[in-house]
Amino acid sequence: MWFNRVLVQPFCVSCLINRSIKTSDVENLMLCSKRVITAYSFCRSFFTRSIVFSEDKIDIVPKDFFEKLGTKTKDTYLDMVRIYESRSPQRRGHVEFIYAALRHMEEFGVHKDLEAYKSLINIFPKGKFIPTNLFQAEFMHYPKQQQCAIDVLQKMEDNGVMPDPELEQILVNIFGKTGHPVRKYWRMMYWMPKFNNINPWPLPKPLPNDSLELAVLALKQMSSVDLQSVVEVFQTKAVEHSNEDTWLVSAHSPVQAELIENHSEKSPMFVEGAFRVWLRDKSVNYFILRSDPVSKPQEEIPDYDDVSGLKTPFDEPITESSIQLMPSVHEQEEGTILGMCASGTSSRSSLLSWIRILQKNNPRLVTIPILFSLRSPIGEIIPINQEVGDKDSSDRKISSCEKSEMCDKDKV
């Protein structure tokens, strides 16, 4: 037939579509000034065009597949995965769908749920990606799909989700025992149980959302260096001359009370903060009561080469440098920590209430000057209950000029 003769020759696409081709015109097609391609290239381009520009095409993973949902819970997340599996039995576009689902896990609150990760990995077709020889196993057979599965396992590891044996069986059915995702699973099962309970300050799973409970956990964790430390919760409305109603969490120990009792009245103390401490993915701001570091007596360095005056330990006189009290854990090089607290508003008024609470058990604080140096490494301190543009809350926020004036007055 003439069609068979044409397939072995280059031909013009427009001539074929217009059906103006004839057996005798094969030589003329060679001289056509239009684009001339081979039969194989034509078939491939025609087939690709029919897929890309098909009007009946349905996108498996639209951009708003997860964003258009009103209720974002675990059940709706798993329902979306089931809808995708029912719409595409051939799993077309499964890699793109899995990446889209990974990006929205935090919105649905399933980023720490093992069932959600197993449902995503279970989307991969079974048996198709199993390597059949050594080269396929080592050179990452189907790299796009294997890297996608590794990314899912990596997100599990980053969120502290421990895999189970069922997940291993799912990965083996998809990628085989020599697949790179299975190797990633084995590494996770080796290291994650070792680091799961290694934290000396274990935290509840999941963490509470209440800021008061988080503050108590944070101060207990930081004050555990002194076993006698006591963490107490107070309400500022029970304090005299308090201007707001919020909670206070204070950490104080008998050793710190003794340091306050022995502190000189001429040396001021400082209230500094806010500092930040992290409890997994949640942070707590806290403040400290600090004094200047205690100066250590200077020791005279003896000349060990001088042997003219050798003495026995029993003949040496007892001096101040020879016997020294061991400093407590609260006496650091940067200063002595005399207390810690966290408040619900992080305002100056709440810190004043905290100092008044400490004065009940430490009367010496009444005569010691205390300077509020609210300079924080995390930025400017703005109370939680202060609104933007509120002029009445100016007394709760200390500007740099007011700080300098306050410090000068207290120094005088």
C-alpha positions as CSV (number, residue, x, y, z in Angstrom):
1,M,0.0,0.0,0.0
2,W,1.1,3.6,-0.5
3,F,1.0,4.2,3.2
4,N,3.7,1.6,3.9
5,R,5.8,3.3,1.2
6,V,5.3,6.7,2.8
7,L,6.3,5.5,6.3
8,V,9.8,4.6,5.2
9,Q,10.3,8.2,3.7
10,P,10.2,11.6,5.4
11,F,6.9,13.3,4.8
12,C,5.2,16.6,5.6
13,V,2.8,16.7,8.5
14,S,0.5,19.3,6.9
15,C,0.2,17.3,3.6
16,L,-0.7,14.1,5.5
17,I,-3.4,15.9,7.6
18,N,-4.8,17.5,4.4
19,R,-4.8,14.0,2.7
20,S,-3.2,15.5,-0.4
21,I,-0.5,12.8,-0.4
22,K,-0.3,10.4,-3.3
23,T,2.1,7.6,-4.3
24,S,3.6,9.6,-7.1
25,D,4.1,12.6,-4.8
26,V,6.6,11.0,-2.4
27,E,9.5,12.6,-4.2
28,N,7.8,16.0,-4.1
29,L,7.3,15.7,-0.4
30,M,11.1,15.6,0.0
31,L,11.2,19.1,-1.5
32,C,8.5,20.5,0.7
33,S,9.6,23.7,2.4
34,K,7.5,22.9,5.4
35,R,8.6,20.8,8.4
36,V,9.6,17.3,7.4
37,I,9.8,14.6,10.0
38,T,10.0,10.8,10.1
39,A,7.1,8.5,10.7
40,Y,8.3,7.6,14.2
41,S,8.7,11.2,15.2
42,F,5.2,12.0,13.8
43,C,3.6,9.2,15.7
44,R,5.2,10.2,18.9
45,S,4.4,13.9,18.5
46,F,0.8,13.1,17.5
47,F,0.3,10.8,20.4
48,T,1.8,13.3,22.9
49,R,-0.3,16.1,21.4
50,S,-3.4,14.1,21.9
51,I,-2.6,13.6,25.6
52,V,-1.4,17.1,26.5
53,F,-4.1,19.0,24.6
54,S,-7.0,16.6,25.1
55,E,-10.2,18.4,26.1
56,D,-11.3,15.3,28.1
57,K,-8.2,15.4,30.4
58,I,-8.9,15.4,34.1
59,D,-6.2,16.6,36.5
60,I,-5.6,14.0,39.2
61,V,-3.9,16.5,41.6
62,P,-5.5,20.0,41.2
63,K,-3.8,22.9,43.0
64,D,-6.7,23.3,45.5
65,F,-7.2,19.6,46.1
66,F,-6.5,20.0,49.9
67,E,-6.9,23.8,50.2
68,K,-10.6,23.9,49.3
69,L,-11.7,21.8,52.3
70,G,-13.4,23.6,55.0
71,T,-13.0,21.1,57.8
72,K,-9.4,20.0,58.1
73,T,-9.1,16.9,60.3
74,K,-7.5,13.5,60.2
75,D,-10.7,11.9,58.8
76,T,-11.0,14.3,55.9
77,Y,-7.3,13.9,55.2
78,L,-7.7,10.1,54.9
79,D,-10.8,10.5,52.9
80,M,-8.9,12.6,50.3
81,V,-6.4,9.8,50.0
82,R,-9.2,7.3,49.4
83,I,-10.8,9.6,46.8
84,Y,-7.6,9.7,44.9
85,E,-7.2,6.0,45.0
86,S,-10.7,5.5,43.7
87,R,-10.4,8.1,40.9
88,S,-7.1,6.7,39.6
89,P,-6.8,2.9,39.9
90,Q,-3.6,3.1,37.7
91,R,-2.1,5.6,40.3
92,R,-1.4,8.1,37.6
93,G,0.4,11.2,39.1
94,H,0.8,9.4,42.5
95,V,4.2,11.1,43.2
96,E,2.7,14.6,42.7
97,F,-0.2,13.7,44.9
98,I,2.0,12.4,47.7
99,Y,4.1,15.6,47.7
100,A,1.0,17.7,47.7
101,A,-0.3,15.7,50.6
102,L,3.0,16.1,52.5
103,R,2.8,19.9,52.3
104,H,-0.6,20.0,53.9
105,M,-0.1,17.6,56.8
106,E,0.4,20.3,59.4
107,E,-2.8,22.0,58.3
108,F,-4.8,18.8,59.0
109,G,-2.9,18.0,62.2
110,V,-1.7,14.6,61.0
111,H,2.1,15.3,60.8
112,K,2.6,13.2,63.8
113,D,0.2,10.4,63.0
114,L,1.5,7.1,61.8
115,E,-1.7,6.0,60.0
116,A,-1.5,9.1,57.7
117,Y,2.1,8.3,56.6
118,K,1.2,4.6,56.0
119,S,-1.8,5.7,53.9
120,L,0.5,7.8,51.7
121,I,3.1,5.1,51.2
122,N,0.4,2.6,50.4
123,I,-0.5,4.7,47.3
124,F,2.5,3.4,45.4
125,P,1.7,0.6,43.0
126,K,2.8,-2.8,44.3
127,G,5.5,-4.9,42.6
128,K,6.3,-2.5,39.8
129,F,9.3,-0.9,41.4
130,I,11.1,-4.0,42.7
131,P,14.6,-4.3,41.2
132,T,15.4,-7.5,39.4
133,N,19.2,-7.4,39.4
134,L,22.2,-5.9,41.2
135,F,22.5,-2.8,39.0
136,Q,18.9,-1.8,39.4
137,A,19.2,-2.2,43.2
138,E,22.4,-0.1,43.5
139,F,21.6,2.6,41.0
140,M,18.2,3.3,42.4
141,H,15.6,1.7,40.1
142,Y,12.8,4.2,39.5
143,P,14.6,7.1,41.3
144,K,11.7,9.5,41.3
145,Q,9.4,7.1,43.2
146,Q,12.1,5.9,45.6
147,Q,13.1,9.4,46.5
148,C,9.4,10.3,47.1
149,A,9.1,7.4,49.6
150,I,12.4,8.4,51.2
151,D,11.0,12.0,51.7
152,V,7.9,10.6,53.4
153,L,10.1,8.6,55.8
154,Q,12.3,11.6,56.4
155,K,9.3,13.7,57.4
156,M,8.3,10.9,59.8
157,E,11.8,11.0,61.3
158,D,11.7,14.8,61.6
159,N,8.4,14.7,63.4
160,G,9.5,11.9,65.7
161,V,7.0,9.3,64.4
162,M,8.2,5.8,65.1
163,P,7.5,3.3,62.2
164,D,6.1,-0.2,62.8
165,P,6.6,-3.6,61.2
166,E,3.5,-3.2,59.0
167,L,5.2,-0.2,57.3
168,E,8.2,-2.4,56.5
169,Q,6.0,-5.0,54.9
170,I,4.3,-2.2,52.8
171,L,7.7,-0.9,51.6
172,V,9.0,-4.4,50.8
173,N,5.9,-5.1,48.7
174,I,6.5,-1.9,46.7
175,F,10.3,-1.6,46.4
176,G,11.6,-5.0,47.4
177,K,14.1,-5.8,50.2
178,T,17.0,-4.1,48.3
179,G,15.1,-0.8,47.7
180,H,16.5,2.4,49.1
181,P,13.3,3.2,51.1
182,V,13.6,-0.1,52.9
183,R,17.2,0.7,53.8
184,K,16.0,4.1,55.1
185,Y,13.4,2.3,57.2
186,W,16.0,0.0,58.7
187,R,18.2,2.9,59.7
188,M,15.2,4.6,61.3
189,M,14.4,1.4,63.3
190,Y,18.0,1.2,64.5
191,W,18.4,4.8,65.7
192,M,15.0,6.1,66.7
193,P,14.4,3.6,69.5
194,K,17.7,4.5,71.0
195,F,16.9,8.3,71.0
196,N,13.2,7.9,71.9
197,N,13.6,8.0,75.7
198,I,17.1,9.4,76.0
199,N,15.8,12.9,77.1
200,P,16.4,13.2,80.9
201,W,13.4,15.6,81.0
202,P,10.6,13.6,79.3
203,L,7.7,15.6,78.0
204,P,4.1,14.4,77.6
205,K,2.9,13.3,74.1
206,P,1.3,15.3,72.8
207,L,2.3,18.6,74.5
208,P,-0.5,20.6,76.1
209,N,-1.7,23.8,74.4
210,D,-2.2,25.7,77.6
211,S,0.5,28.3,78.1
212,L,0.4,27.8,81.9
213,E,1.1,24.1,81.7
214,L,3.9,24.7,79.2
215,A,5.5,27.3,81.6
216,V,5.4,24.9,84.5
217,L,7.1,22.2,82.4
218,A,9.8,24.6,81.2
219,L,10.7,25.9,84.6
220,K,10.7,22.4,86.1
221,Q,13.1,21.4,83.4
222,M,15.5,24.4,83.9
223,S,15.4,24.3,87.7
224,S,16.1,20.6,87.9
225,V,19.8,21.5,88.4
226,D,18.9,22.2,92.0
227,L,16.9,19.3,93.5
228,Q,15.6,21.6,96.2
229,S,14.0,24.0,93.8
230,V,10.2,24.6,94.1
231,V,8.0,25.6,91.2
232,E,4.9,27.5,92.3
233,V,1.9,29.0,90.5
234,F,0.5,32.4,91.6
235,Q,-2.3,34.8,90.5
236,T,-1.4,38.4,90.3
237,K,-4.8,39.5,91.5
238,A,-3.9,38.1,94.9
239,V,-0.9,40.4,95.1
240,E,-1.3,43.9,96.6
241,H,-1.1,46.9,94.2
242,S,-1.3,44.6,91.2
243,N,-2.6,46.2,88.0
244,E,-3.6,43.1,86.0
245,D,-5.0,39.6,86.4
246,T,-2.8,36.9,85.1
247,W,-0.8,33.9,86.2
248,L,2.8,33.7,87.4
249,V,5.1,30.6,87.6
250,S,8.1,31.1,89.9
251,A,11.1,28.8,90.5
252,H,13.0,29.3,93.7
253,S,15.2,27.2,96.0
254,P,16.5,27.5,99.6
255,V,20.0,28.0,98.2
256,Q,18.9,31.0,96.2
257,A,17.2,32.4,99.3
258,E,20.4,32.1,101.2
259,L,22.3,33.9,98.5
260,I,19.8,36.7,98.6
261,E,20.2,36.9,102.4
262,N,24.0,37.3,102.1
263,H,23.7,39.8,99.3
264,S,25.0,43.3,99.9
265,E,22.5,46.1,100.0
266,K,24.9,48.3,98.0
267,S,24.9,46.0,95.0
268,P,21.8,46.0,92.9
269,M,20.0,43.1,91.3
270,F,18.6,42.9,87.8
271,V,15.4,41.5,86.3
272,E,16.4,40.4,82.8
273,G,14.5,38.8,79.9
274,A,12.6,37.6,78.1
275,F,14.6,34.6,77.2
276,R,13.2,31.7,75.2
277,V,13.2,28.0,75.9
278,W,11.9,25.4,73.5
279,L,9.7,22.4,74.4
280,R,9.7,20.4,71.1
281,D,8.0,22.8,68.7
282,K,6.6,25.2,71.3
283,S,8.4,28.0,73.1
284,V,8.1,29.6,76.5
285,N,9.4,33.0,77.5
286,Y,10.9,33.4,80.9
287,F,12.7,36.1,83.1
288,I,15.5,35.8,85.6
289,L,16.5,37.7,88.8
290,R,20.3,38.1,88.6
291,S,23.1,39.7,90.5
292,D,26.7,40.5,89.6
293,P,29.2,37.6,89.7
294,V,31.0,37.0,92.9
295,S,34.7,38.0,92.7
296,K,37.0,35.1,93.5
297,P,40.1,35.7,95.6
298,Q,43.3,35.8,93.5
299,E,45.7,33.0,94.2
300,E,49.4,33.6,94.2
301,I,51.1,31.3,91.8
302,P,54.2,29.9,93.6
303,D,57.5,29.5,92.0
304,Y,57.9,25.8,91.7
305,D,61.6,26.1,90.7
306,D,62.5,27.7,94.1
307,V,63.5,24.9,96.4
308,S,65.0,27.1,99.2
309,G,61.9,27.0,101.4
310,L,60.4,23.5,101.1
311,K,57.6,22.9,103.6
312,T,55.4,20.0,104.5
313,P,51.6,20.3,104.3
314,F,51.5,20.3,108.1
315,D,53.7,23.4,108.4
316,E,51.9,25.5,105.9
317,P,49.6,28.2,107.5
318,I,45.9,28.2,106.7
319,T,45.0,31.2,104.5
320,E,41.9,32.4,102.8
321,S,43.0,31.2,99.4
322,S,43.8,27.7,100.7
323,I,40.2,27.1,102.0
324,Q,37.3,28.2,99.8
325,L,33.7,27.4,99.7
326,M,32.6,25.6,96.6
327,P,30.3,27.8,94.6
328,S,26.7,26.7,94.2
329,V,25.2,25.7,90.8
330,H,23.5,29.1,90.7
331,E,26.8,31.1,90.8
332,Q,27.9,31.3,87.2
333,E,30.6,33.4,85.5
334,E,27.9,35.7,84.0
335,G,26.2,36.3,87.3
336,T,24.3,34.6,90.1
337,I,20.8,33.4,89.2
338,L,18.5,34.2,92.2
339,G,15.2,33.2,90.6
340,M,13.2,32.5,87.5
341,C,9.6,33.2,86.5
342,A,7.2,33.1,83.6
343,S,4.1,35.2,83.3
344,G,1.0,35.1,81.2
345,T,1.5,38.6,79.7
346,S,5.3,39.1,80.0
347,S,4.6,42.7,81.1
348,R,6.5,44.8,83.6
349,S,3.5,44.9,85.9
350,S,3.5,41.1,86.2
351,L,7.2,41.1,87.0
352,L,6.7,43.7,89.8
353,S,4.1,41.3,91.3
354,W,6.7,38.5,91.1
355,I,9.2,40.6,93.0
356,R,6.6,41.3,95.7
357,I,5.9,37.6,96.0
358,L,9.6,36.9,96.5
359,Q,9.8,39.6,99.2
360,K,7.4,37.7,101.4
361,N,9.9,34.9,101.9
362,N,13.0,37.0,101.3
363,P,12.5,40.3,103.3
364,R,16.0,41.5,102.4
365,L,14.8,42.2,98.9
366,V,12.9,45.2,100.3
367,T,16.2,47.0,101.0
368,I,18.1,45.8,97.9
369,P,17.8,48.0,94.8
370,I,16.3,46.1,91.8
371,L,16.7,47.3,88.3
372,F,14.4,46.2,85.5
373,S,16.6,45.8,82.4
374,L,14.1,44.4,80.0
375,R,16.5,43.7,77.1
376,S,15.8,40.5,75.4
377,P,17.8,38.6,72.7
378,I,14.5,37.7,71.0
379,G,13.5,41.3,70.4
380,E,11.4,44.0,71.9
381,I,9.1,43.0,74.8
382,I,5.4,43.7,74.1
383,P,2.8,42.5,76.6
384,I,0.3,40.0,75.2
385,N,-2.7,42.0,76.3
386,Q,-1.3,45.2,74.7
387,E,-3.1,46.2,71.5
388,V,-1.4,48.1,68.6
389,G,-1.8,51.8,69.0
390,D,-3.1,51.6,72.6
391,K,-2.0,54.8,74.3
392,D,-3.2,53.7,77.8
393,S,-0.7,50.8,77.9
394,S,2.4,53.0,77.8
395,D,3.1,52.4,81.5
396,R,3.6,48.7,80.8
397,K,6.1,49.2,78.0
398,I,9.5,50.7,79.0
399,S,11.2,52.7,76.4
400,S,15.0,53.0,76.2
401,C,14.9,56.6,77.6
402,E,12.7,55.5,80.5
403,K,15.1,52.6,81.2
404,S,18.1,54.9,81.4
405,E,16.2,57.4,83.6
406,M,15.0,54.6,86.0
407,C,18.5,53.2,86.2
408,D,20.0,56.7,87.0
409,K,17.4,57.3,89.7
410,D,17.9,53.9,91.4
411,K,21.7,54.4,91.3
412,V,21.4,57.8,93.0
